């Protein structure tokens, strides 16, 4: 987009037109981002790559101009990146040094049909995490530092650029999954891990979900360091992933095959591991199909019950049963069907009409909702950052 002035904002902003002539502001420095927020007179729709399918109200304020790796120390296993940097650029820089983000961030574009590229700030804002969460934790568990512009235009820093314990108020963890309602991320720091030398997928075919979750639980409770455990309901595929050194993977694959043999015939794939788990990570079997997509989080042992309560829909059951990506008929309220089960459900993909009627996020308990509102008022006293996004 062309460089120019945006109203009373200082030079250096990137300015472009969305469909319908809506202005998009993309500051190219943290100082300009702070000025943009401080100068705002109405709501701001904070946006990264726009690939997650959710958006607030107001004028679009994009982090796309904040790009680049600020610091990367492979020996220290840390990387510091500006928030608007495309995720693919971060992964490419890490791969060049034989490293990776531990939490395997999901790419929502298949589900949402969005164009553009996910940004690393958007990953943090959504706490986007993939199948490896069962072993490595979520995005927030790898996040060690942030810089953020709050709703007053003040730059706030928390955490650091090295791996150490955080004392005091842990803003780092709070911002992960806040969807831009507490502040606009400008810089994020992660601990990273070496990429494994080898990997393998063990697969059992033909299991129904209850039996599949039993098999996944057996694998996860074993000493063989499983880094992925999923079931694809329509294809009847039950999948377990292991990663590590060549000799380790060979040994663990043999032992796991023996352990899982009581559930059915076990095959071992060493060639198509990356593609298989990208399909699981992105809930690809549900992409491009009519209906709404829900993300349901329950206790792993409740996974089969939750799937049955939803009407046995096409689904990707991840994390050994604890996470269900479900394709439901348009307008179906998954939360009503799951009322008797502890957990929560999020509407990931739906029409604007359905989203307006059902909302997006699971209703919070009154005490938690009050605490969340107080936090938003603390960080965004004017209520201008993605207003109402997490309240519907």
Buried (B, 14 or more C-beta within 10 A) or exposed (E): EEEEEBEEBBEBBBBBEEEEEEEBBBBBBBBBBBBBBEEBEEBBBBBBBBBBBBBBEBBBBBBBBBBEBBEBEBEEBBBBBBBBBBBEBBBEBBEEBEBBBBBBBBBBBBBBEBEBBBBBBBBBBBBBBBBBBBBBEBBBBBBBBBBBBBBBBEBBEBBBBEBEEBEEEEBBBBBBBBBBBBBBBBBBBBBBBEEBEBBBBBBBEEBBBEBBBBBBBBBBEBEBBBBBBBBBBEBBBBBBBBBBEEEBBBBBBEBBBEBBEEBBEBEBBEEEBEEBBBBBBBBBBBBEEEBBBBBBBBEBEBBBBBBEBBEEBBBBBBBBBBBBBBBBEEEBBBBEBBEEBEBBBBBBBBEEEBBEEBBBBBEBEEEEEEEBEEBBEEBBEBEBBBBEBBBE
